[in-house]
Amino acid sequence: YEEHLAAEDERRKLETWALEERLEEARIQRDTEARAYTARLTELEAARLAQKSSAEEDLERVVARFGAEISDLENRITELEEALEETQSLKDELERELAELRTRTESGELSRSSAGSPAEERETAGEPEGRLKELDAARILAEERIQDLEARLRHAQQESRQNAEELEKALESLKRLSEPEHRLRDGITLFNT
């Protein structure tokens, strides 16, 4: 019985020793894995921070670009509005001149004013042919002036239309860039990238 107890005691000591060895190996493995996981977590955190700062820089660049585009579009809109106002005033002026010339031509005022001084009128009054040639020349000049004014008016109207179209496009671009949904969508796309 004593031998049996001694053998049992010896077996338990061996098992205890083996368990202590296994426990020590498990501790070493645990420490190694903890160091590896800590190193990996540090790497992942550094990569996440780098990616976050990169995404923030990209977002700042996009915001700055949108700000610059909006500023450029607002400046362009201001220029186009000024050009449109200038063209409109020129158009109004040309229309007034044209109407005035037509009225003067129809009423014969232009031919009377182009005839000259009263002495010249008396001189040409005796000469109906000279007076007729003079009136004809004045009429031709008035017609040429009317045609010139009409051409300038058409040009001003065309330029006004072009400026209005360009203004409309610039306003549409500004509206599209200013929409919060559009900016948010672009920011999300940039963030995902």
C-alpha positions in Angstrom: 0.0 0.0 0.0 2.9 2.3 0.9 4.5 1.5 -2.4 1.3 2.1 -4.2 1.0 5.5 -2.4 4.6 6.4 -3.2 4.0 5.5 -6.9 0.8 7.5 -6.9 2.6 10.4 -5.3 5.4 10.2 -7.9 2.8 10.1 -10.7 1.1 13.2 -9.3 4.4 15.0 -9.0 5.1 14.2 -12.7 1.7 15.3 -13.7 2.1 18.5 -11.7 5.4 19.2 -13.3 4.0 18.5 -16.7 1.1 20.8 -16.0 3.4 23.5 -14.8 5.5 23.2 -18.0 2.3 23.4 -20.1 1.2 26.4 -18.0 4.5 28.1 -18.5 4.3 27.4 -22.3 0.8 28.9 -22.4 2.0 32.0 -20.5 4.9 32.5 -23.0 2.5 32.0 -25.9 0.0 34.4 -24.4 2.6 37.1 -23.9 3.9 36.6 -27.5 0.4 36.8 -28.9 -0.4 39.9 -26.7 2.8 41.6 -28.1 1.9 40.7 -31.7 -1.7 41.9 -31.2 -0.5 45.1 -29.6 1.9 45.7 -32.5 -0.9 45.0 -35.0 -3.3 47.3 -33.2 -0.7 50.1 -33.2 -0.2 49.6 -36.9 -3.9 49.7 -37.6 -4.4 52.8 -35.4 -1.5 54.5 -37.2 -3.0 53.6 -40.6 -6.5 54.7 -39.5 -5.1 58.1 -38.3 -3.1 58.5 -41.6 -6.2 57.6 -43.6 -8.3 60.0 -41.5 -5.9 62.9 -41.9 -5.7 62.1 -45.6 -9.5 62.1 -45.9 -9.7 65.4 -44.0 -7.1 67.0 -46.3 -9.0 65.7 -49.3 -12.3 67.0 -47.9 -10.6 70.4 -47.2 -9.3 70.5 -50.8 -12.8 69.7 -52.1 -14.4 72.3 -49.9 -11.7 74.9 -51.0 -12.3 73.9 -54.7 -16.1 74.3 -54.3 -15.5 77.6 -52.6 -13.3 78.8 -55.4 -15.7 77.6 -58.0 -18.6 79.3 -56.2 -16.6 82.5 -55.9 -15.6 82.4 -59.6 -19.2 81.8 -60.6 -20.5 84.6 -58.4 -17.9 86.9 -60.0 -18.9 85.7 -63.5 -22.5 86.3 -62.7 -21.8 89.8 -61.5 -19.8 90.5 -64.7 -22.6 89.1 -66.9 -25.3 91.1 -65.1 -23.2 94.2 -65.6 -22.7 93.4 -69.3 -26.4 92.6 -69.6 -27.4 95.9 -68.0 -24.9 97.8 -70.3 -26.2 95.9 -73.4 -29.8 96.7 -72.4 -29.0 100.4 -71.9 -27.2 100.4 -75.3 -30.2 98.6 -76.9 -32.6 101.1 -75.4 -30.5 104.0 -76.6 -30.3 102.6 -80.1 -34.0 102.0 -80.2 -34.7 105.6 -79.1 -32.3 106.9 -81.8 -33.9 104.7 -84.4 -37.4 105.8 -83.5 -36.3 109.4 -83.5 -34.6 109.1 -86.9 -37.7 107.3 -88.4 -39.9 110.0 -87.0 -37.7 112.8 -88.3 -37.4 111.0 -91.7 -41.1 110.5 -92.0 -41.9 114.0 -91.0 -39.3 115.5 -93.3 -37.6 117.3 -90.4 -34.3 115.6 -91.2 -34.3 117.0 -94.7 -35.2 120.5 -93.4 -32.4 120.4 -90.8 -29.9 119.2 -93.3 -30.8 121.9 -95.8 -28.7 124.4 -93.9 -29.1 128.1 -93.1 -32.0 130.2 -94.3 -29.7 131.8 -96.9 -29.0 128.4 -98.3 -32.6 127.6 -98.3 -33.4 130.7 -100.3 -30.6 129.8 -102.6 -31.9 126.3 -103.2 -35.5 127.3 -103.1 -35.0 128.7 -106.6 -33.4 125.5 -107.7 -35.9 122.7 -107.3 -33.6 120.2 -108.8 -30.8 121.1 -106.4 -33.2 121.0 -103.5 -34.6 117.6 -104.7 -31.0 116.2 -104.9 -30.3 117.6 -101.5 -33.4 116.0 -100.0 -32.7 112.7 -101.8 -29.1 112.7 -100.4 -30.4 113.5 -96.9 -33.0 110.7 -97.2 -30.2 108.2 -98.3 -28.1 109.3 -95.4 -31.0 108.9 -93.0 -31.7 105.4 -94.4 -28.1 104.4 -94.1 -28.1 105.7 -90.5 -31.3 103.7 -89.8 -29.8 100.6 -91.3 -26.6 101.1 -89.2 -28.7 101.6 -86.1 -30.8 98.5 -86.9 -27.6 96.4 -87.4 -26.2 97.7 -84.1 -29.5 97.0 -82.4 -29.6 93.4 -83.7 -26.0 93.0 -82.6 -26.8 94.3 -79.1 -29.9 92.1 -78.9 -27.8 89.0 -79.9 -25.1 90.0 -77.3 -27.8 90.5 -74.7 -29.2 87.0 -75.5 -25.8 85.4 -75.2 -25.1 87.2 -71.9 -28.5 86.1 -70.6 -27.8 82.5 -71.6 -24.3 82.5 -70.1 -25.8 84.1 -66.9 -28.4 81.4 -66.8 -25.7 78.7 -67.1 -23.6 80.3 -64.4 -26.6 80.5 -62.1 -27.5 76.9 -62.7 -23.9 75.8 -62.0 -23.9 77.9 -58.8 -27.2 76.4 -57.8 -26.0 72.9 -58.4 -22.7 73.5 -56.4 -24.6 75.2 -53.6 -27.0 72.4 -53.0 -26.2 70.7 -49.6 -27.2 67.3 -51.0 -24.7 67.6 -53.8 -21.9 68.7 -51.5 -22.8 65.9 -49.0 -22.9 63.3 -51.8 -19.5 64.5 -53.1 -18.1 64.5 -49.5 -19.4 60.9 -48.9 -17.9 59.8 -52.2 -14.6 61.3 -51.3 -14.7 59.8 -47.8 -15.5 56.3 -49.2 -12.6 56.7 -51.7 
